[in-house]
């Protein structure tokens, strides 16, 4: 059996690009950089979260703008795995651990006391190509543990 190196290299590069999209999206989410987040999603994004389903970029903007400004959130994303789907899209499955601190005073950047993660679970991100860039089309959140 002969391996097509160029095909395998293309798959590997696609996987790395999709990993970066998923991680960058959540990084901008954590830093409340809403506009930068939009560079990593489609206009039609569907995000199935435990508390609600967000449909479309307009709905996402509304939900994000309503999040309390006195909250600091950080996601740790790990165990990323890619699956190439028959429709040409790529699914990235990952674990997440969320840390959250409430009631932060504006401008306070000091390290805060932390008791541990508030939730853990899995993300299932389906990415599609838009103008030769991979973007998140669907994001599903599976919550496995909650404090």
Backbone as CSV, one residue per row, in Angstrom:
resi,resn,N_x,N_y,N_z,CA_x,CA_y,CA_z,C_x,C_y,C_z
1,UNK,0.849,-1.185,0.000,0.000,0.000,0.000,0.891,1.244,0.000
2,UNK,0.602,2.123,-0.921,1.392,3.347,-1.044,0.618,4.521,-0.457
3,UNK,1.296,5.335,0.327,0.677,6.498,0.958,0.918,7.722,0.088
4,UNK,-0.137,8.464,-0.164,-0.028,9.710,-0.921,0.393,10.810,0.059
5,UNK,1.679,11.135,0.066,2.244,12.094,1.019,1.580,13.462,0.880
6,UNK,1.339,13.914,-0.336,0.754,15.250,-0.511,-0.669,15.296,0.047
7,UNK,-1.422,14.213,-0.102,-2.781,14.159,0.449,-2.734,14.159,1.984
8,UNK,-1.827,13.374,2.544,-1.693,13.311,4.001,-1.207,14.637,4.575
9,UNK,-0.298,15.290,3.873,0.186,16.600,4.316,-0.944,17.628,4.285
10,UNK,-1.752,17.595,3.249,-2.891,18.520,3.149,-3.877,18.286,4.302
11,UNK,-4.148,17.026,4.633,-5.033,16.714,5.764,-4.450,17.240,7.075
12,UNK,-3.150,17.039,7.265,-2.495,17.497,8.482,-2.560,19.021,8.589
13,UNK,-2.270,19.724,7.483,-2.331,21.192,7.487,-3.745,21.691,7.747
14,UNK,-4.729,21.037,7.151,-6.134,21.401,7.393,-6.484,21.202,8.863
15,UNK,-6.061,20.090,9.423,-6.324,19.810,10.842,-5.713,20.892,11.722
16,UNK,-4.477,21.263,11.463,-3.819,22.297,12.265,-4.545,23.633,12.144
17,UNK,-4.954,23.982,10.935,-5.682,25.239,10.744,-7.004,25.225,11.502
18,UNK,-7.710,24.107,11.452,-8.987,24.006,12.169,-8.786,24.052,13.682
19,UNK,-7.728,23.402,14.185,-7.410,23.489,15.612,-7.216,24.956,16.009
20,UNK,-6.454,25.683,15.208,-6.175,27.092,15.512,-7.450,27.930,15.511
21,UNK,-8.375,27.648,14.596,-9.639,28.390,14.540,-10.431,28.176,15.828
22,UNK,-10.552,26.926,16.254,-11.317,26.603,17.468,-10.699,27.277,18.692
23,UNK,-9.393,27.216,18.814,-8.711,27.814,19.967,-8.789,29.338,19.924
24,UNK,-8.588,29.926,18.755,-8.654,31.389,18.631,-10.051,31.908,18.946
25,UNK,-11.078,31.219,18.481,-12.457,31.621,18.763,-12.694,31.738,20.266
26,UNK,-12.317,30.702,21.019,-12.547,30.722,22.462,-11.632,31.719,23.155
27,UNK,-10.430,31.924,22.648,-9.529,32.923,23.223,-10.123,34.323,23.122
28,UNK,-10.672,34.650,21.972,-11.315,35.963,21.809,-12.585,36.059,22.648
29,UNK,-13.304,34.949,22.787,-14.480,34.916,23.659,-14.073,35.290,25.084
30,UNK,-13.025,34.649,25.596,-12.572,34.902,26.964,-12.178,36.359,27.185
31,UNK,-11.579,36.969,26.179,-11.106,38.352,26.306,-12.162,39.381,25.901
32,UNK,-13.370,38.923,25.632,-14.501,39.783,25.231,-14.175,40.543,23.938
33,UNK,-13.403,39.936,23.079,-13.062,40.527,21.789,-14.053,40.007,20.748
34,UNK,-15.283,40.478,20.884,-16.392,39.948,20.091,-16.156,40.086,18.589
35,UNK,-15.680,41.239,18.137,-15.484,41.437,16.696,-14.415,40.501,16.146
36,UNK,-13.356,40.281,16.907,-12.300,39.374,16.448,-12.812,37.934,16.375
37,UNK,-13.749,37.582,17.269,-14.346,36.245,17.238,-15.011,35.972,15.902
38,UNK,-15.611,37.007,15.332,-16.375,36.846,14.102,-15.502,36.428,12.919
39,UNK,-14.189,36.620,13.014,-13.285,36.178,11.951,-13.184,34.657,11.875
40,UNK,-13.723,33.965,12.868,-13.564,32.518,12.952,-14.878,31.746,12.837
41,UNK,-15.960,32.455,12.477,-17.274,31.815,12.374,-17.955,32.210,11.070
42,UNK,-18.981,31.443,10.711,-19.802,31.796,9.565,-20.935,32.710,10.030
43,UNK,-21.551,33.391,9.107,-22.705,34.237,9.417,-23.866,33.400,9.965
44,UNK,-23.914,32.140,9.564,-25.031,31.257,9.926,-24.741,30.407,11.155
45,UNK,-23.733,30.743,11.914,-23.313,29.890,13.033,-24.509,29.454,13.885
46,UNK,-24.457,28.207,14.299,-25.417,27.675,15.276,-24.587,27.148,16.433
47,UNK,-24.826,27.699,17.629,-24.089,27.285,18.827,-25.101,26.726,19.814
48,UNK,-25.064,25.413,19.973,-25.954,24.740,20.919,-25.255,24.678,22.266
49,UNK,-25.759,25.506,23.197,-25.201,25.553,24.544,-26.202,24.924,25.498
50,UNK,-25.773,24.554,26.704,-26.713,23.949,27.656,-27.891,24.865,28.000
51,UNK,-27.668,26.188,28.003,-28.719,27.129,28.402,-29.548,27.656,27.239
52,UNK,-29.040,27.554,26.004,-29.755,28.092,24.853,-29.059,27.698,23.559
53,UNK,-29.788,27.859,22.462,-29.199,27.696,21.142,-29.112,29.069,20.505
54,UNK,-27.925,29.414,20.054,-27.679,30.692,19.387,-27.675,30.421,17.891
55,UNK,-28.511,31.150,17.160,-28.633,30.947,15.717,-28.279,32.221,14.977
56,UNK,-27.176,32.200,14.264,-26.771,33.332,13.445,-25.927,34.337,14.199
57,UNK,-25.182,35.088,13.421,-24.234,36.042,13.997,-24.943,37.174,14.740
58,UNK,-26.109,37.585,14.263,-26.855,38.654,14.935,-27.283,38.222,16.334
59,UNK,-27.795,36.989,16.449,-28.197,36.457,17.750,-26.992,36.302,18.668
60,UNK,-25.855,35.865,18.101,-24.626,35.735,18.885,-24.205,37.087,19.446
61,UNK,-24.248,38.120,18.629,-23.881,39.463,19.097,-24.766,39.899,20.257
62,UNK,-26.053,39.648,20.165,-26.994,40.023,21.230,-26.667,39.296,22.523
63,UNK,-26.428,37.998,22.438,-26.107,37.200,23.626,-24.801,37.682,24.259
64,UNK,-23.795,37.916,23.442,-22.489,38.326,23.977,-22.557,39.700,24.635
65,UNK,-23.281,40.622,24.040,-23.385,41.970,24.612,-24.114,41.973,25.951
66,UNK,-24.904,40.933,26.209,-25.651,40.878,27.475,-24.868,40.206,28.600
67,UNK,-23.655,39.740,28.325,-22.879,39.089,29.385,-22.334,40.138,30.356
68,UNK,-22.371,39.832,31.644,-21.905,40.797,32.646,-20.441,41.184,32.447
69,UNK,-20.159,42.466,32.562,-18.788,42.962,32.383,-17.900,42.689,33.591
70,UNK,-18.502,42.324,34.720,-17.720,42.085,35.926,-17.338,40.611,36.097
71,UNK,-17.350,39.872,34.999,-17.037,38.448,35.029,-15.805,38.170,34.176
72,UNK,-14.874,37.405,34.717,-13.701,36.974,33.951,-13.827,35.471,33.739
73,UNK,-13.715,35.068,32.483,-13.827,33.657,32.109,-12.573,33.253,31.355
74,UNK,-12.106,32.040,31.618,-10.993,31.484,30.862,-11.310,30.025,30.546
75,UNK,-11.107,29.659,29.295,-11.291,28.283,28.840,-9.936,27.632,28.605
76,UNK,-9.796,26.409,29.040,-8.649,25.590,28.683,-9.194,24.536,27.714
77,UNK,-8.649,24.533,26.503,-9.097,23.607,25.465,-8.003,22.558,25.285
78,UNK,-8.394,21.277,25.290,-7.397,20.214,25.168,-7.978,19.020,24.410
79,UNK,-7.127,18.035,24.184,-7.512,16.750,23.576,-8.250,16.942,22.250
80,UNK,-7.726,17.830,21.408,-8.365,18.100,20.130,-8.188,16.919,19.175
81,UNK,-9.266,16.607,18.460,-9.266,15.506,17.498,-10.053,15.945,16.278
82,UNK,-9.557,15.622,15.083,-10.255,16.006,13.857,-10.903,14.800,13.190
83,UNK,-12.045,15.060,12.563,-12.728,14.065,11.747,-13.131,14.754,10.457
84,UNK,-12.744,14.182,9.337,-13.118,14.733,8.041,-14.475,14.154,7.654
85,UNK,-15.441,15.043,7.460,-16.813,14.632,7.185,-17.039,14.436,5.687
86,UNK,-18.047,13.645,5.352,-18.343,13.345,3.948,-18.759,14.580,3.159
87,UNK,-19.296,15.601,3.841,-19.733,16.817,3.149,-18.584,17.788,2.880
88,UNK,-17.342,17.385,3.223,-16.182,18.235,2.995,-15.808,19.094,4.187
89,UNK,-16.650,19.114,5.208,-16.357,19.872,6.420,-15.467,19.054,7.347
90,UNK,-15.006,19.706,8.396,-14.150,19.051,9.392,-14.781,19.250,10.760
91,UNK,-14.861,18.177,11.532,-15.340,18.301,12.906,-14.140,18.219,13.840
92,UNK,-14.063,19.192,14.748,-13.040,19.187,15.790,-13.750,18.904,17.112
93,UNK,-13.341,17.831,17.738,-13.851,17.468,19.054,-12.768,17.837,20.057
94,UNK,-13.173,18.480,21.155,-12.186,18.882,22.164,-12.817,18.846,23.547
95,UNK,-11.960,18.768,24.549,-12.393,18.907,25.937,-12.221,20.368,26.326
96,UNK,-13.068,20.831,27.233,-12.891,22.171,27.781,-12.994,22.134,29.297
97,UNK,-12.266,23.033,29.909,-12.357,23.294,31.343,-12.537,24.798,31.473
98,UNK,-13.550,25.220,32.240,-13.863,26.646,32.363,-13.610,27.112,33.787
99,UNK,-12.921,28.241,33.877,-12.698,28.938,35.145,-13.435,30.258,35.067
100,UNK,-14.102,30.650,36.152,-14.885,31.889,36.144,-14.777,32.582,37.492
101,UNK,-14.548,33.894,37.424,-14.535,34.750,38.611,-15.590,35.832,38.394
102,UNK,-16.405,36.082,39.407,-17.479,37.074,39.333,-17.123,38.326,40.128
103,UNK,-17.836,39.385,39.871,-17.749,40.637,40.628,-16.367,41.290,40.573
104,UNK,-15.783,41.331,39.409,-14.490,41.992,39.227,-14.728,43.481,39.007
105,UNK,-13.968,44.294,39.724,-14.081,45.739,39.547,-13.376,46.150,38.264
106,UNK,-13.962,47.089,37.546,-13.398,47.562,36.291,-11.962,48.034,36.479
107,UNK,-11.076,47.578,35.622,-9.671,47.972,35.691,-8.831,47.106,36.602
108,UNK,-9.448,46.200,37.338,-8.705,45.333,38.258,-8.121,44.161,37.474
109,UNK,-6.800,44.158,37.320,-6.126,43.115,36.558,-5.279,42.205,37.436
110,UNK,-5.411,42.343,38.741,-4.612,41.528,39.655,-5.027,40.063,39.544
111,UNK,-4.134,39.141,39.862,-4.554,37.739,39.924,-5.615,37.563,41.007
112,UNK,-6.570,36.706,40.741,-7.676,36.488,41.669,-7.586,35.096,42.268
113,UNK,-8.077,34.969,43.501,-8.119,33.663,44.141,-9.061,32.765,43.357
114,UNK,-8.640,31.525,43.172,-9.405,30.597,42.353,-9.626,29.301,43.111
115,UNK,-10.863,28.869,43.148,-11.195,27.631,43.849,-11.191,26.410,42.952
116,UNK,-11.155,26.602,41.665,-11.155,25.468,40.736,-12.103,25.718,39.584
117,UNK,-12.162,24.781,38.656,-13.022,24.978,37.485,-14.500,24.972,37.865
118,UNK,-15.288,25.689,37.067,-16.734,25.719,37.281,-17.459,24.732,36.382
119,UNK,-16.800,24.312,35.290,-17.410,23.307,34.428,-16.365,22.649,33.545
120,UNK,-16.735,21.458,33.086,-15.890,20.701,32.165,-16.803,19.947,31.215
121,UNK,-16.325,19.757,30.015,-17.125,19.022,29.047,-16.421,18.910,27.722
122,UNK,-17.231,18.834,26.668,-16.688,18.663,25.326,-17.330,19.661,24.379
123,UNK,-16.545,20.085,23.394,-17.045,20.880,22.276,-16.989,20.015,21.023
124,UNK,-17.994,20.181,20.192,-18.036,19.562,18.878,-18.212,20.712,17.889
125,UNK,-17.126,21.078,17.215,-17.130,22.196,16.277,-17.094,21.654,14.858
126,UNK,-18.073,22.053,14.043,-18.034,21.714,12.627,-17.568,22.940,11.866
127,UNK,-16.487,22.769,11.120,-15.910,23.878,10.361,-16.126,23.658,8.865
128,UNK,-16.343,24.759,8.168,-16.513,24.745,6.725,-15.609,25.805,6.122
129,UNK,-15.321,25.676,4.845,-14.473,26.672,4.202,-15.306,27.829,3.671
130,UNK,-14.838,29.039,3.975,-15.431,30.278,3.476,-14.275,31.098,2.917
131,UNK,-14.287,31.330,1.621,-13.209,32.098,0.969,-11.826,31.570,1.338
132,UNK,-11.651,30.258,1.242,-10.372,29.579,1.510,-9.907,29.655,2.960
133,UNK,-10.802,29.984,3.887,-10.485,29.960,5.312,-11.492,29.054,6.014
134,UNK,-11.021,28.334,7.012,-11.920,27.483,7.791,-12.632,28.330,8.832
135,UNK,-13.945,28.129,8.942,-14.780,28.872,9.899,-15.715,27.905,10.616
136,UNK,-16.074,28.257,11.843,-16.999,27.425,12.617,-18.421,27.666,12.099
137,UNK,-19.048,26.585,11.657,-20.423,26.614,11.182,-21.389,26.218,12.301
138,UNK,-20.994,25.188,13.047,-21.808,24.695,14.164,-20.905,24.417,15.355
139,UNK,-21.395,24.753,16.531,-20.657,24.485,17.773,-21.648,23.886,18.757
140,UNK,-21.326,22.721,19.239,-22.192,22.067,20.220,-21.400,21.919,21.510
141,UNK,-22.023,22.295,22.628,-21.405,22.208,23.938,-22.051,21.054,24.703
142,UNK,-21.236,20.119,25.121,-21.703,19.013,25.977,-21.115,19.221,27.362
143,UNK,-21.954,19.478,28.317,-21.513,19.724,29.692,-21.474,18.405,30.451
144,UNK,-20.294,18.034,30.963,-20.133,16.794,31.695,-20.057,16.993,33.208
145,UNK,-19.455,18.126,33.641,-19.315,18.421,35.064,-19.611,19.895,35.292
146,UNK,-20.274,20.209,36.385,-20.561,21.603,36.729,-20.462,21.763,38.233
147,UNK,-19.883,22.881,38.652,-19.752,23.187,40.078,-21.027,23.801,40.580
